[in-house]
Amino acid sequence: MALTSSPEQPQPLRTILAATKSWVERLGSVWVAGQLLELKRRSGAATHFLTLRDALAEVSVTLTASTGVLDAAGPIAEGMEVVALVRPTVWSRNGSLTFECGDLRASGEGRLLAQIERRKRMLQAEGLFDRARKQALPFLPRAIGLITGEGSAAERDVLQVARGRWPAVRFVVKHALMQGPSCVEQVRDALTALDRDPDVEVIVIARGGGSLQELLPFSDESLARAVFASRTPVVSAIGHEPDTPILDLVADIRAATPTDAAKRIVPDVADERARVTQAGQRVRAAMLRLLDRETQFLATVRSRPVLADPLGPVAVQAGQVAELRARAERAIRGRLREEASWVEHALGRVRALSPRATLLRGYAIVSTDAGEPVDSTTIVTTGDTVVTMLADGLFRAEVTEVESRRESDD
């Protein structure tokens, strides 16, 4: 309904804004498609701003969305194709036109990317991307399993580069469709067959670049689980550097290209020869340094006095021993002379006090037959037997007469 107005009777601004707001909001909510050009998600805020652009025309609008709407939309990023349920409205404060987003969903490639992202999160939560579970590649595998398209550029790149680096390398090639509905099943069957081959020590899954839809089989959940369950290390060489299917994340090694995969699975014979040569040179240099150091050490040891004249210290010690021996002999002889002199003196004193010395001078010792000494005439009587001891023996005699002397008779 048109509002009447004139310069004399203008309408209040609030009335015009209210009418405009009412007219705009009659459109209600509508689903629109576009490309997410900008996403400003403010930490801690309840409302966030998005810029949506038309895919064909230079037309863009700003949307407001709540935290709940963005969380429900799943993994979305700038540049994705999305569909949004928007409701146009007018802000009463400043009269600006804005669009409130009530629902947001990825579409087209964006929808595929969102599905792949959800699948990645699920597999990551199960530990399929855990680095601790990755297997190391052998230095020089006996045989290399290769899963790729028949006659593809990826097959040619892997074989030529690998054989150029190590001519004796052996491949077991399994051809499979690398896109389309049968891709997952054929790649999975080839992986199972190569994993059972005891000679195959590493498996390469190689394919050139392609669109998101063409590389979609390599983000299949069943294929990812088959690669994770493989006992043989798996190298993923799918697409080019920007391409990152789920296979790259679950494989033990991710190669940027098939050529890069060939460089990772076998060493370069020229580089290895150079390393062996360098190692030999380093060992030789180390041995020469060691020999030079030991030669200098031996020269230093030989220049010491103890080695210049090995018998010198022995001669010094022998002289000291001889001197000590002579001193000991002199001390012993002196001590023996002192002891001999003392013994002679003691022997003289003993001999002087010995009764035998008195007997030698002509004296005798007289005792009764019972052994009692006779030192007085009163002890014996006539007819008693006495024993007389001389210096050279003894004899027995019978007393025939006893004569006593008086002291005055002396």
LOPADO-340812 format. One line per field, with one value per residue (C-alpha): y, z negated, x; residue in three letters. Coordinates in steps of 0.02 Angstrom, whole numbers. Example, Ala and Ser with C-alpha at 12.3 -4.5 7.8 and 13.67 -1.06 7.14 Angstrom:
BEGIN
v c(-225, -53)
w c(-390, -357)
u c(615, 684)
residu c(ALA, SER)
This chain:
BEGIN
v c(0, 166, 297, 473, 614, 794, 925, 992, 820, 707, 530, 490, 394, 255, 230, 215, 90, -13, -19, -65, -201, -271, -272, -354, -488, -542, -638, -758, -887, -949, -1069, -987, -1060, -974, -981, -947, -801, -753, -825, -718, -828, -726, -817, -808, -715, -778, -705, -726, -649, -737, -666, -763, -731, -783, -914, -822, -638, -510, -510, -539, -517, -527, -658, -673, -845, -908, -1023, -1167, -1148, -1150, -1300, -1397, -1357, -1464, -1430, -1283, -1170, -1017, -1055, -1197, -1207, -1198, -1181, -1071, -1043, -854, -730, -548, -416, -233, -169, -38, 58, 103, 41, -79, -233, -397, -582, -700, -878, -1012, -1163, -1191, -1343, -1385, -1426, -1494, -1520, -1436, -1574, -1705, -1618, -1609, -1795, -1833, -1720, -1811, -1977, -1914, -1865, -2035, -2131, -2017, -2047, -2234, -2209, -2250, -2096, -2123, -2097, -2227, -2362, -2315, -2446, -2401, -2439, -2566, -2495, -2604, -2713, -2883, -2841, -2690, -2708, -2576, -2545, -2425, -2405, -2508, -2405, -2251, -2110, -2151, -2329, -2265, -2134, -2257, -2393, -2279, -2174, -2324, -2424, -2270, -2256, -2443, -2546, -2714, -2668, -2794, -2746, -2848, -2744, -2762, -2662, -2590, -2457, -2297, -2209, -2254, -2373, -2526, -2434, -2469, -2655, -2683, -2584, -2674, -2846, -2801, -2740, -2904, -3007, -2909, -2912, -3103, -3112, -3149, -3067, -2901, -2788, -2624, -2581, -2422, -2361, -2233, -2123, -1955, -1799, -1778, -1692, -1717, -1840, -1940, -1954, -1991, -2183, -2155, -2078, -2234, -2302, -2486, -2450, -2349, -2492, -2617, -2511, -2493, -2682, -2719, -2802, -2733, -2547, -2447, -2291, -2178, -2080, -2014, -1853, -1704, -1604, -1512, -1674, -1758, -1907, -2011, -2143, -2020, -2005, -2190, -2249, -2274, -2149, -2010, -1965, -1801, -1881, -2053, -1992, -1945, -2119, -2200, -2094, -2146, -2335, -2368, -2283, -2201, -2316, -2168, -2084, -2247, -2272, -2094, -2124, -2285, -2192, -2051, -2174, -2264, -2099, -2051, -2220, -2206, -2029, -2084, -2231, -2120, -1996, -2137, -2210, -2038, -2008, -2177, -2152, -1987, -2069, -2208, -2080, -1985, -2143, -2198, -2029, -2050, -2092, -2254, -2322, -2238, -2338, -2476, -2553, -2387, -2394, -2577, -2536, -2398, -2514, -2653, -2532, -2482, -2664, -2707, -2562, -2610, -2791, -2739, -2630, -2774, -2894, -2770, -2743, -2930, -2965, -2824, -2892, -3068, -3005, -2914, -3068, -3182, -3067, -3065, -3255, -3271, -3156, -3248, -3415, -3353, -3301, -3466, -3563, -3461, -3506, -3688, -3825, -3915, -3773, -3799, -3986, -3956, -3868, -4030, -4015, -4152, -4158, -4287, -4347, -4489, -4640, -4560, -4406, -4287, -4176, -4208, -4039, -4093, -4240, -4255, -4320, -4480, -4616, -4755, -4887, -4767, -4768, -4599, -4548, -4437, -4335, -4278, -4177, -4332, -4451, -4519, -4664, -4740, -4763, -4831, -4719, -4803, -4657, -4491, -4351, -4188, -4023, -3888, -3706, -3669, -3798, -3687)
w c(0, 56, -77, -47, -84, -37, -85, -208, -275, -263, -331, -482, -440, -557, -460, -296, -371, -448, -283, -188, -315, -303, -112, -103, -230, -126, -17, -163, -166, -2, 47, 148, 228, 237, 199, 23, 52, -127, -299, -454, -604, -761, -915, -1057, -953, -923, -747, -605, -430, -263, -88, 47, 233, 385, 489, 655, 619, 521, 381, 199, 34, -149, -255, -443, -521, -698, -773, -771, -584, -545, -658, -577, -404, -437, -360, -242, -176, -67, 119, 95, 185, 57, 46, -91, -160, -176, -233, -178, -310, -343, -499, -580, -651, -490, -353, -281, -187, -253, -232, -380, -346, -428, -349, -253, -153, -37, 142, 297, 263, 97, 47, 100, 5, -149, -138, -118, -266, -377, -322, -362, -537, -568, -507, -602, -761, -734, -720, -535, -509, -664, -624, -753, -645, -485, -418, -361, -182, -153, -89, 66, 87, 172, 276, 289, 318, 432, 449, 591, 753, 900, 1017, 909, 891, 705, 744, 867, 744, 600, 702, 796, 648, 532, 660, 699, 515, 485, 647, 558, 475, 500, 518, 501, 595, 568, 687, 628, 676, 590, 599, 615, 521, 534, 478, 292, 311, 437, 338, 179, 261, 333, 162, 81, 211, 194, 5, 11, 123, 8, 127, 134, -3, 45, 144, 246, 298, 435, 542, 627, 586, 613, 554, 385, 457, 545, 385, 277, 274, 182, 38, 22, -155, -108, -8, -152, -274, -153, -141, -330, -353, -227, -304, -162, -165, -44, 51, 116, 275, 325, 425, 403, 254, 215, 223, 53, 57, -99, -27, -49, -234, -273, -167, -249, -130, -29, 133, 218, 392, 468, 508, 326, 275, 386, 300, 129, 154, 225, 192, 328, 371, 416, 249, 156, 245, 201, 20, 15, 89, -36, -179, -124, -115, -288, -358, -276, -342, -516, -513, -455, -593, -719, -658, -661, -837, -897, -810, -899, -1062, -1038, -994, -1153, -1256, -1178, -1216, -1403, -1506, -1570, -1393, -1328, -1460, -1523, -1637, -1718, -1854, -1883, -1907, -2030, -2128, -2122, -2194, -2332, -2372, -2376, -2491, -2607, -2606, -2651, -2792, -2855, -2851, -2946, -3075, -3097, -3116, -3244, -3340, -3336, -3404, -3544, -3587, -3580, -3698, -3816, -3811, -3848, -3997, -4060, -4034, -4133, -4276, -4273, -4269, -4412, -4516, -4459, -4590, -4453, -4446, -4632, -4608, -4472, -4599, -4702, -4813, -4835, -4886, -5017, -5049, -5144, -5055, -5068, -4974, -5121, -5113, -5244, -5305, -5484, -5570, -5679, -5536, -5507, -5621, -5601, -5481, -5382, -5195, -5114, -4931, -4873, -4711, -4619, -4460, -4352, -4448, -4620, -4735, -4895, -5051, -5225, -5371, -5480, -5591, -5634, -5699, -5748, -5751, -5874, -5821, -5926, -5829, -5673)
u c(0, 78, 107, 47, 165, 204, 330, 204, 157, 313, 312, 423, 581, 534, 374, 466, 592, 453, 359, 516, 559, 382, 387, 559, 518, 366, 490, 519, 659, 729, 868, 1006, 1163, 1331, 1516, 1575, 1692, 1733, 1700, 1728, 1704, 1731, 1790, 1664, 1533, 1356, 1341, 1464, 1476, 1489, 1507, 1415, 1448, 1348, 1439, 1411, 1380, 1478, 1350, 1390, 1296, 1339, 1253, 1242, 1241, 1239, 1370, 1246, 1214, 1402, 1433, 1291, 1359, 1511, 1681, 1662, 1797, 1814, 1796, 1671, 1505, 1363, 1175, 1103, 929, 922, 791, 810, 777, 806, 892, 783, 929, 1017, 903, 1033, 978, 1049, 1019, 1002, 1063, 957, 1042, 1204, 1258, 1400, 1352, 1440, 1624, 1600, 1479, 1604, 1742, 1632, 1597, 1782, 1821, 1695, 1770, 1944, 1891, 1812, 1965, 2082, 1985, 2009, 2198, 2220, 2328, 2435, 2620, 2670, 2587, 2678, 2798, 2973, 3025, 3165, 3329, 3331, 3175, 3187, 3033, 2918, 2733, 2657, 2469, 2429, 2334, 2394, 2502, 2481, 2607, 2616, 2674, 2805, 2870, 2888, 2974, 3093, 3146, 3167, 3270, 3373, 3418, 3445, 3450, 3430, 3266, 3124, 2941, 2782, 2652, 2464, 2355, 2189, 2065, 2118, 1949, 1766, 1651, 1765, 1923, 1908, 1876, 2016, 2144, 2094, 2110, 2281, 2337, 2282, 2375, 2536, 2526, 2523, 2678, 2827, 2951, 2860, 2928, 2845, 2687, 2661, 2488, 2518, 2405, 2424, 2325, 2139, 1982, 1904, 1778, 1915, 2017, 1865, 1894, 2058, 1961, 1851, 1838, 1857, 2015, 2087, 2056, 2135, 2292, 2297, 2282, 2421, 2574, 2681, 2726, 2620, 2673, 2534, 2574, 2403, 2385, 2498, 2558, 2393, 2291, 2270, 2151, 2126, 2244, 2388, 2349, 2331, 2479, 2648, 2730, 2648, 2737, 2696, 2701, 2736, 2912, 2937, 2876, 3010, 3143, 3083, 3073, 3247, 3414, 3517, 3662, 3773, 3736, 3768, 3934, 3982, 3934, 4036, 4185, 4166, 4147, 4306, 4398, 4338, 4390, 4561, 4585, 4530, 4652, 4795, 4757, 4752, 4917, 4999, 4938, 4999, 5168, 5191, 5142, 5271, 5405, 5365, 5372, 5538, 5616, 5589, 5747, 5674, 5663, 5822, 5921, 5807, 5944, 5988, 5856, 5896, 6081, 6038, 5927, 6057, 6189, 6072, 6035, 6221, 6258, 6117, 6178, 6355, 6291, 6183, 6332, 6441, 6306, 6282, 6469, 6484, 6337, 6411, 6576, 6487, 6385, 6538, 6634, 6486, 6475, 6661, 6647, 6494, 6582, 6731, 6623, 6529, 6692, 6759, 6609, 6603, 6652, 6748, 6872, 6905, 6922, 7051, 7158, 7167, 7017, 6885, 6704, 6660, 6483, 6404, 6342, 6170, 6231, 6244, 6399, 6530, 6586, 6630, 6711, 6561, 6458, 6557, 6620, 6742, 6678, 6566, 6577, 6608, 6603, 6745, 6719, 6875, 6891, 6903, 6786, 6742, 6781, 6714, 6818, 6792, 6830, 6961, 6997, 6916, 7026, 6949, 7041, 7015, 7009, 7160, 7258, 7244)
residu c(MET, ALA, LEU, THR, SER, SER, PRO, GLU, GLN, PRO, GLN, PRO, LEU, ARG, THR, ILE, LEU, ALA, ALA, THR, LYS, SER, TRP, VAL, GLU, ARG, LEU, GLY, SER, VAL, TRP, VAL, ALA, GLY, GLN, LEU, LEU, GLU, LEU, LYS, ARG, ARG, SER, GLY, ALA, ALA, THR, HIS, PHE, LEU, THR, LEU, ARG, ASP, ALA, LEU, ALA, GLU, VAL, SER, VAL, THR, LEU, THR, ALA, SER, THR, GLY, VAL, LEU, ASP, ALA, ALA, GLY, PRO, ILE, ALA, GLU, GLY, MET, GLU, VAL, VAL, ALA, LEU, VAL, ARG, PRO, THR, VAL, TRP, SER, ARG, ASN, GLY, SER, LEU, THR, PHE, GLU, CYS, GLY, ASP, LEU, ARG, ALA, SER, GLY, GLU, GLY, ARG, LEU, LEU, ALA, GLN, ILE, GLU, ARG, ARG, LYS, ARG, MET, LEU, GLN, ALA, GLU, GLY, LEU, PHE, ASP, ARG, ALA, ARG, LYS, GLN, ALA, LEU, PRO, PHE, LEU, PRO, ARG, ALA, ILE, GLY, LEU, ILE, THR, GLY, GLU, GLY, SER, ALA, ALA, GLU, ARG, ASP, VAL, LEU, GLN, VAL, ALA, ARG, GLY, ARG, TRP, PRO, ALA, VAL, ARG, PHE, VAL, VAL, LYS, HIS, ALA, LEU, MET, GLN, GLY, PRO, SER, CYS, VAL, GLU, GLN, VAL, ARG, ASP, ALA, LEU, THR, ALA, LEU, ASP, ARG, ASP, PRO, ASP, VAL, GLU, VAL, ILE, VAL, ILE, ALA, ARG, GLY, GLY, GLY, SER, LEU, GLN, GLU, LEU, LEU, PRO, PHE, SER, ASP, GLU, SER, LEU, ALA, ARG, ALA, VAL, PHE, ALA, SER, ARG, THR, PRO, VAL, VAL, SER, ALA, ILE, GLY, HIS, GLU, PRO, ASP, THR, PRO, ILE, LEU, ASP, LEU, VAL, ALA, ASP, ILE, ARG, ALA, ALA, THR, PRO, THR, ASP, ALA, ALA, LYS, ARG, ILE, VAL, PRO, ASP, VAL, ALA, ASP, GLU, ARG, ALA, ARG, VAL, THR, GLN, ALA, GLY, GLN, ARG, VAL, ARG, ALA, ALA, MET, LEU, ARG, LEU, LEU, ASP, ARG, GLU, THR, GLN, PHE, LEU, ALA, THR, VAL, ARG, SER, ARG, PRO, VAL, LEU, ALA, ASP, PRO, LEU, GLY, PRO, VAL, ALA, VAL, GLN, ALA, GLY, GLN, VAL, ALA, GLU, LEU, ARG, ALA, ARG, ALA, GLU, ARG, ALA, ILE, ARG, GLY, ARG, LEU, ARG, GLU, GLU, ALA, SER, TRP, VAL, GLU, HIS, ALA, LEU, GLY, ARG, VAL, ARG, ALA, LEU, SER, PRO, ARG, ALA, THR, LEU, LEU, ARG, GLY, TYR, ALA, ILE, VAL, SER, THR, ASP, ALA, GLY, GLU, PRO, VAL, ASP, SER, THR, THR, ILE, VAL, THR, THR, GLY, ASP, THR, VAL, VAL, THR, MET, LEU, ALA, ASP, GLY, LEU, PHE, ARG, ALA, GLU, VAL, THR, GLU, VAL, GLU, SER, ARG, ARG, GLU, SER, ASP, ASP)
